[in-house]
Amino acid sequence: MSEAKTTPQDPAPVRGFAISGLGEIAIRCIDFDAMTRFYRDTLGLAVLADRGGIVFFRLGNGVEGHTAVLALFDPNLNPERGTPGLSGSTLHHVALSLSQHEQQAACAWFDTYGISYHVQNFDWIGWRGVFLTDPDGNTVELVSAGWPVTRDA
């Protein structure tokens, strides 16, 4: 007699939101200039923005106008997140894309269950990130696009 296989329940209906794609991979570089040249000159990725110590490379179309990106961070930015080579990882954070509506639903879910997070607006490009920490201490961002763009930012 064979056992019936069970399929894990889709958690999206329970929570009211679902991750739609990868929004960003962010690396805190050991050698920022060499990494920038490698991804720009060797692999030919297009620079989306150079924000002075953070370079964003366009990877492709993402969710509802959020461009998927590779972000390279100068190791001197955000030193509280660890030092390359000392913390064991150069990962800065992982960003997962979802719609604005689902991002708001995620915040409501977190509030209901006492899950700690913080919100940051990236006015220069019209993105909003909701940041939380996974059990291993990695920063996870739930990012959505379509928020107001401030040209002065």
C-alpha positions in Angstrom: 0.0 0.0 0.0 1.5 3.3 -1.0 1.2 6.4 1.1 -0.6 9.4 -0.2 1.7 12.3 -1.1 0.9 15.6 0.5 1.5 18.9 -1.1 2.5 21.8 1.1 -0.3 24.3 1.4 0.4 27.6 -0.4 0.9 30.1 2.4 -0.1 33.2 0.3 -3.9 32.9 1.0 -3.3 32.6 4.7 -0.9 35.6 4.9 -2.5 37.9 2.2 0.8 38.4 0.3 3.2 36.4 -1.9 6.7 37.0 -3.1 6.7 37.5 -6.8 10.4 37.5 -7.7 14.0 38.4 -6.8 14.3 42.1 -6.5 18.0 42.5 -5.7 21.2 40.8 -4.8 23.5 43.0 -2.8 27.2 42.4 -2.1 29.4 44.2 0.3 32.6 44.2 -1.7 36.1 43.5 -0.4 37.5 45.4 -3.4 34.7 47.8 -4.5 36.5 49.2 -7.6 37.5 45.8 -8.9 34.0 44.4 -8.4 32.5 47.4 -10.2 34.8 46.9 -13.2 34.2 43.1 -13.3 30.4 43.4 -13.4 30.4 46.5 -15.7 33.4 45.8 -18.0 33.8 42.0 -18.0 30.2 40.9 -17.8 28.7 44.0 -19.5 26.0 44.8 -17.0 24.4 48.2 -17.5 24.8 50.6 -14.7 21.4 51.7 -13.4 22.8 54.2 -10.9 26.0 55.1 -9.1 25.0 56.4 -5.7 28.5 57.1 -4.4 29.6 53.9 -2.7 26.7 51.9 -4.1 26.5 50.9 -7.7 23.3 49.3 -9.1 23.4 47.2 -12.2 20.3 46.4 -14.2 19.5 42.7 -14.3 16.1 42.8 -16.0 12.5 43.6 -15.6 11.1 42.7 -12.2 7.7 43.0 -10.5 5.3 45.9 -11.3 8.1 48.2 -12.4 10.8 47.2 -9.9 13.9 46.5 -11.9 15.8 43.5 -10.7 19.3 44.6 -9.8 22.8 43.6 -8.6 24.0 46.1 -6.0 27.6 46.5 -5.0 28.3 48.2 -1.7 31.5 49.9 -0.6 32.6 48.0 2.5 32.8 51.3 4.5 29.0 51.9 4.1 26.8 50.5 6.9 29.7 49.0 8.9 27.2 47.9 11.5 26.2 45.1 9.1 29.6 43.4 9.4 33.0 43.5 7.7 33.8 41.4 4.6 36.2 38.6 5.6 35.4 39.0 9.3 31.7 38.2 9.3 32.1 35.2 7.0 30.0 36.7 4.2 30.0 39.7 1.9 26.2 39.4 1.5 24.7 42.8 2.2 21.1 41.7 1.8 18.6 39.8 -0.3 15.6 41.7 -1.8 12.5 39.9 -2.8 9.9 41.7 -5.0 6.2 42.0 -4.4 3.4 44.5 -5.3 2.7 47.6 -3.2 -0.6 46.0 -2.1 1.2 42.8 -1.0 3.9 44.7 0.7 1.3 46.5 2.8 -0.3 43.1 3.6 3.1 41.8 4.6 3.5 44.7 7.1 0.0 44.0 8.5 0.9 40.3 8.9 4.2 41.2 10.7 2.3 43.6 13.0 -0.3 41.0 13.8 2.3 38.5 14.8 4.8 40.8 16.4 7.5 40.3 13.7 10.1 43.1 13.9 10.7 45.1 10.7 11.5 48.6 9.5 10.5 50.5 6.4 12.8 52.6 4.2 11.8 54.7 1.2 14.2 55.1 -1.7 12.8 58.3 -3.0 15.4 58.7 -5.8 14.0 55.7 -7.6 10.5 55.3 -6.2 11.1 52.1 -4.3 10.1 51.2 -0.8 11.7 48.5 1.2 10.5 46.6 4.3 13.5 45.1 6.1 13.6 42.2 8.5 16.3 39.8 9.7 16.3 36.0 9.1 17.4 33.6 11.9 21.0 33.6 10.7 21.2 37.4 10.9 20.9 38.1 7.2 18.9 41.2 6.1 15.9 40.4 3.9 14.1 43.2 2.1 10.6 43.0 0.7 10.7 45.7 -2.1 8.1 47.3 -4.2 8.1 50.0 -6.9 5.8 52.7 -7.9 6.2 55.0 -4.9 6.7 58.7 -5.5 10.0 59.7 -6.9 11.8 62.7 -5.4 14.4 64.1 -7.8 16.3 65.9 -5.1 17.1 62.7 -3.1 
